[in-house]
Amino acid sequence: MTRRLPRRSLVRRPRGVTLVELMVAMVLGLFLVGVMGMVFLGSKGTFQAQNHVSRLQESARFTVDTLATDLRMSGFRGCRGTGAATPVGNVLNTPTDFLYNFGAGLWASRHSGSAWVPALDAAIRSPALVPAPDSAGDVLTVRRTTGPGWALTAEMASPTAALSVTPTGAITGRDLLLVSDCAGAVVFQATNNSPGLDGSIEHSASVTATPGVSTGSLGRVFLQDAMVYRLTTVTYYLAASARPGKTGQRALWSYTTPAYDGTVQPQELVTGVEALRVTLGLDSNDDGAADAYVRPAEVTDWRQVVTAQTELLLASTEDNISSAPQPYTFDGTTVTPTDRRLRTVVSTTVQVRNALR
């Protein structure tokens, strides 16, 4: 009888992972996690840097655009222009007050280290203006028209008569106005309650208003070729930011009076503006071109200013963006900061069109 041997099982018994294999797998996994972490952190840093660069560029464009537009419009007097022989009339009660001196379209001041030169008017310093200007930046004031003009629909019956315009809701009572034609211009204030809606702008000295008018006469009769514009005074300066989380940072502020759009004044425009310099081009020989660029303290006749150069230093609102402190050159001086913010210097030279003869 043949004896059969038992068959061996072809199924292999399960085996566990050895300690060496486990350690190798863990090392490889940690290596992959580290690589992915480095890629993530690098991508995040690049994104943050690009984001702050974009914000700086956007802030620079907005700031330069805003300042340049106002500088070009400073001293605008309609058809009359600046080169006419007769000065702009001003029948306000306080025609030489800083906020109402529309005969001078442009003004600036710089801090010398001990004082503002020229001195700041009470209307644009503490305690009247909060926050007050920071000495790190120059102060720039522009006096100009704002918005469109309205043509007279009829000639004035007399120098004291109301001005007739197409009814508009834009002109309201107590607005500061300019009436101008190619022969002359006069600054006055609307003294009736609804001049725009009535289509009739009164300017009576008997009405109590601020600043009010000293005389109801505009000096002469304006015909239908004359235009009426609203007037405003805008002051740009640097001060501490009031925005949450931006403590210790400076910002560019504007103070507009009157503010016809109802915005709260003063207004923070751009956060992260660390310095502002204004240099003025003077036309001393009346040829319409700047003969010298000077500091505000060197200007003796603001009517000679035909160009204005502004230089701004902008910084990212967050620190530790760059890998190392970034040196910058501002106002002719190279500085290496102690932080790692991104910075950019922008400058523009603007022709004060309405100062050209």
DACORDA-V157378 format. One record per run of one state. SS is the DSSP state (@ for helix, = for strand, . for the rest). FROM is the first residue (numbers start at 1). TO is the last residue. Records with the same first field share a line. If there is no record, write none. Layout:
SS: FROM-TO ; FROM-TO
This chain:
.: 1-18 ; 74-77 ; 81-88 ; 91-91 ; 93-97 ; 101-105 ; 112-115 ; 118-121 ; 125-136 ; 138-138 ; 155-162 ; 166-175 ; 182-183 ; 190-194 ; 199-199 ; 202-212 ; 214-226 ; 241-249 ; 258-266 ; 272-272 ; 283-291 ; 295-295 ; 299-301 ; 316-327 ; 331-332 ; 336-342 ; 352-352 ; 356-357
@: 19-73 ; 78-80 ; 98-100 ; 122-124 ; 195-198 ; 296-298 ; 302-304 ; 353-355
=: 89-90 ; 92-92 ; 106-111 ; 116-117 ; 137-137 ; 139-154 ; 163-165 ; 176-181 ; 184-189 ; 200-201 ; 213-213 ; 227-240 ; 250-257 ; 267-271 ; 273-282 ; 292-294 ; 305-315 ; 328-330 ; 333-335 ; 343-351
